[in-house]
Amino acid sequence: MGLLVQLTILITARNAANTIQRTILSCMEEPANILLVDDHCTDDTIAKAKHIAGGKLRVIHSPEPGGLPIARQTGLDAVETPYAAWLDADDAWISGRADRIIEALHQGYDIVTDTIDLYDGRSGKFLRHLRVPGFILETAGQFRLFERNYLPGDTQVGFRIKTFRSAGGYDPHIFGPESYDLLLRAIANGATFFHLQESGYRMYAYPKSVSRDLQRIRLATASALRKHSYENVRGLCQNVRYPPRIISWMLVSMAIFRKEYDVALDFLEQASPVDSGPLAIIEPDGPVPLPEGWRCAFTEGTLNLLLGGHDQAAVVALEKAETILPTSEGANNLGVACRRLGKADRARDHFIKALDRFPDYLDAKMNLNEKESCRITTHPLRRQASRNEYPTP
């Protein structure tokens, strides 16, 4: 292939001997280079990869002290093709993906997404298709990522090397959502997206995956979002003519992730003014297709919980949310408020309601089973299929 190769499949690996053969085999027939970054393996991962790939595989070594963002940057620095895409060392590539990514990037786009097929890592059982939500598919939909990471996989995108390098590459201090952080900076620089509908990537989910460490993910997400001022994000969205209230809701979400709760309350007044219809749904196909009255009351009550010292005000707002639309997250947070006020029986009733409505709801399970737990659900539960611990309600 030589100089005709346009895309590099990038893999980082640390002690992935149990899965690396499946990973390498999945992409051997693709018209792409394969570059493996050895992130300080102490098992036979590299030997197994070389045995399968032979001369098609190039291996480089991540410098000390190691860690995924440093390994990713090492790979990004070493790529010699104009395009690339990551493949995790416990996942698999679906045949034909390289050609589809290359074709889209040839059209001038900077970043390409596709559908991810999610499998259970332990059993190998297919779970579901993870598709990019419709509101992201819209023109300039990538700006919604400042609101929340709605992509089924942020690392798994195909991309133009120049785009990622000019955005500054991977931040060595952000571990977990390091790709989300880089995507946000690329978007702020004007990166354009193309969304393929075909399945191109097979993801295997494991209980101890990095993405399941929600506390670490949220801390790193806050760091990534603090790199972007609210006014800059507002300006980007205004330039593509997003409605003002949708922009304000985006900023509410962004401020909550950043743990700037007073700021979030200010944006909430702009997002849901007093004269807005309580049953109106401003985005029926959006990320939160729920009545504005519920959305405002739930967010106000949740912010009062997060601020601390406003538990009675939180009860009032969350009870209002429940009268408009009974939801799992509303019942859970109302239970937290009651527990803080010393109303243990009422708190228990609300946690049970939350689980009746959504049996797999982790926050409610922990609140019910651990008497001291006060797990607040900061954002409305996703109504789109995702790989996190909340299946689609």
N, C-alpha and C positions, 0 to 999 in steps of 0.2 A: 504493500500500500504506500509506504514511504511518505512523500510530500503530499499525496492526495488526501491523506487523513485529515479530517477537519475537527474531530471531536475526541476528547480524552475522557475516559471513565475513571473517576478518581475514587479510591478506596482508602480509608484509614482503618488500621487494625491494631488492636491490643489484645493478645491472647484470644484470638477468635478461631482456634483450631477446629472447634466443633462445627463451624458453619462456613468457613472460608471456601471450601471446595464447592459447595452449592453456589455460593456467590460468584466465584470465578467462572464456573461452568455456564452460568446463566448469560454471560456476556461474551463468551469466546467467539461466537460467530458474528458479532456486531462489527460494522466497519469503523472501528474506533481503536485508539490506543488504550491500554490499561496501565494506570499508574497506581501502585500500592505504596502508601506511606506507613512505614513500620513505626508504630507509636510505642516503642520499647517493649516488644513482645518477649516473653520469657518461655513460651511454649514453641511448638513446631508450626505455628501459623504460616510463617514465611516459606518454610520448606514445602508445606502442602500446596501453597499457592503456586510456587515455582514448578512443582511437579505437574500440576494441571495445565498451567498456561505456557510453560516453556519460554521461548523467545518473545512471545507477544507481551509478556509482563515486564515492566520496569519497576524496580523497588528502590525507594529512597528512605532515609531514616530521619525521623523527627528529632530535633535537638532537645537537650535538657532545658527545662525540667519536664517537658512533655505536657500532655493534656490535649483534649480534642481541638480547641480553637487553634493551638499552636501547630498541631498536626495538619489541620485543614489549611492553615496559611502556608505551611511548608509545601503542601501539594499545589496550592494555587500559584506559588512562586515558581514551581518547576514545570508547569504546563507549557508545551511548545505548540499546541494547536490553538486556533482562535476561539474554540468553544469547548465546554466541559459540562459534566454532570456528575454528581456524587452518587455513590452506591455504598450503603453501609455494609459492613462485613458480615452481618447476619441477615441481610435481605437478598433480593434477587431482581435481576433485570428481565423485562419481558421483550421477546424477540421483536425487532423492527423499531424499537424506541429510538435508537440513534438516528436513523434516517428521518424520522418524524421531527425530532428536535432540530436536526441540521436544516431541514427544509424551512422550518419556522424562523430560525435565526437568519437564514439566508434572505428572508424577506425584510430584514432590517430590525426585527424585534430584539430586545436585550435579554429577556427572561422568558422561559417557556415552562408551563405547568401541564400536567396531565392527570388522569385518574389513577389513584393508588388502590390496589387490591390488598385488603387487610387480612392477614392470617394469624391464627393463634400460634405462637412460637413453639409451644410445648407439644401440641397435638398435630400441627400442620393443617388444621381445619380452616377452610375459608370462612371469614366472618362477614365482610360486607365491602362494597365499593365505597371509596372515599373520593367524592367529586368536589371540585371547586364550586362553592355556592354561587347561585345565579347573580347575586348583587356584586360579586367580584368579577364576574364575566362581563359586566357592563363596561362601557367606555370609561376609562379612568377609575375603574373599580379597585385598582391596587391601592388607592389612597385609604380605603377602608381598613387596611392593615394597621394603620395608626390607632384604630379603634380597638382592634383585637386581632390576634393571629388566626384568621379564618382558613388559611391554606391547609389542606390535608397533610402536606409535608413541605416545610420551608427549605430543608436541606436538599430535597429530592428534585428541585427544579433544574432544567438545563439553562445554561447562561453563557453570555459572551464574556470571555476572560477580561477584556478591556473594561467592561462595565463593573465587574467586581473589584478589579484593581484600582480603578479611578475612584471608587467609593471608599477606599481605604483598607480593604481586606478585612480579615477576621480580628476582632478585638480579643486579645489573650486573656482579658479579665472577665469575659462573659462566657460562661460555660452552661450549656443547655440550649438556650435560644440564640446561639452564636450566629446561626444562619438568618434567623429572623432579624436580628440586629443589623446584619449586613444588607439584607433586603430593604429595610427601612431607609438606610442611608443611600442605597441605590435609587429608591423611589424618589427621595428628596432631590437627588441629582438629575431626575428626569427619565429614569429607566422605563421602558415600555414592556408590556406583557402580552404574550400570546397564550391562549388556553386550548390545549388539545383535549378532546373528549375521550379518546381511546385510553385504555389501561396500559400503562407503560412500566409500572413499578410494582413489585410484590414486597410488601412490608410485613415482617413477622413481629408481633407484639409480645413482649415478655413482662411479667410482673415487676421486675427490677430494672426496666428500661430507664434511661436518663429522663425521658419525657414523663415518667410517672412520679418523679421527685418534684411534686408541685410547689413546695415551699422554695426550693432553690430556683425553679423555673420562674416563679413570680418575682423573686428578688432580682434576678437577671433581667427579666422583662422590664421592670421598673428602671433599671440602669440604662437599658436600650432606649426607652421612651424619653428619658430625661435629656437625651442628646438633641431632642427636637422641641423647640419652643411651641407653645400653644398657638401663638400668633402666626408662626411659620406654617404650621399644619392648617390653620384656618385659611391662610392665604392660598395654599396649594389647592384646597378644596373649593374655595371661591373661584379660583381661576378656571376650574372645570365645571363651574355652575352647580355645585351641590346646593340644595335648599338650606337656608340658614338653620332651621331647626334640626335637620339631620347632622349638620356640622356640629351643632352644640351638643347633641347626643354623643357624637364621636369624642368630643373633648371631655364630656362627663366620664366616659369609660376610660379614656387616657389618664385623667386625673386620679381616678380610683386606683388604677394600676400603679401610678406613681406615689400613692398614699398621701395625696394632697387633697384631703377630704373637704376642707373649707372651699378650696378652689372648685371642686366638683359641685358643691352646693350652688355656687355662683353660676356655673354653666347650666345647672339644672333649671334655674329660673328662666334662662334663655331657651332651653330645649322644650320646656313644657309650661308656657305662660298660663296665667290664671284663666284666661278666656278660651283655652283649648278644650275641645270636646272630650270628656272623659272616656267615651267609648270609641273614639276615632282611632284608627290604626294608620299611622302616616306612611308605613312601609309594609304593605301586606306581603311582599316578597323579600323583605329585608331580614336582617339578623335577629330582630326581636319583633315578630309580627303579632304583637299583643296590644290591647287598648292602652291609650296614652295615660288614662287615669291610673290604671294599675302600674304602669311603668314608672310614673312619677312618684306614686305613693310608695312602691317597693324601694325605689332608689333613695327617696328621702329617709325612710325608716332605716334602711341599711346604712346610710351615711351617719345617721345618729348613733347607731351601734358602733360603727367604726371610730367615730370621734370620741366615744366614751363619755359617761356622765349624762347621757340624754336618753336613758332607757325608757322612760315613760313616754317621751315624744316618739320614740321608735315604735312602741306598742300602738299608739294612736295611728301612725302612718301605715304600719303593716296590717293592722285590723281593717283599715280602709281598703288597702290593696286586696285583702281576702274577700271583702264584700263585692268588689268589682269583678275579680276573677280568682277563684281558689287555685293556688299553685303549690308545687312542692317547695320551691325556694322561699316563697312567702311564708308558708307554715313553718319551715325550719328557722328562719330568722326571727319570726314571732316567738318561737319556742326559746331561742337564745335570750331575747329581751325579757321574757317571763322568768327564766331561770335567774337572770341577773337581779331581778326584783324580788327574788325569794319565793316565787310561785312555782314550786317544783312540779306539782300535779298538772297545772295548766301547761307547763313547758313540755312535760312528757306527752300530753295529749296532742300537742302541735307536732312533735317529732313523729309520733305514730301516724298522724294525718299525712305528713310529708312522705313517709314511706309507703303508705297506702296508695298515694298518687304516683309514686315513682320508687319501686322496690329496690333499685340498685343505687340509690342516692347515698353516697359515701358520707357527706357531712351529717345528714340526719341519722345515719346508722351510728356514727361515732358519738353524736350528741345524746342519742338514746341509751347507748350502752356504757358510756363513761360519764359518771355524774358530774365531773368537773369540766367536761369538755364544753366549749362554746365556739363551735365551728361556724363562722359566718360565711354565707355564700355571697360574695361581693358583687357578682354580676348575674343577670338572668341566665339560667341554664341554656346551653346551646340547643337550638331547634334544628341544627344540621348534624348529620352523622359525623362523628369524629373518633379519634383513637384514644381519647382520654378516659378517665375512670367513670365518666357519665355517659352511658349509651344514650341514644336519642330518646327523649321522654315520649 
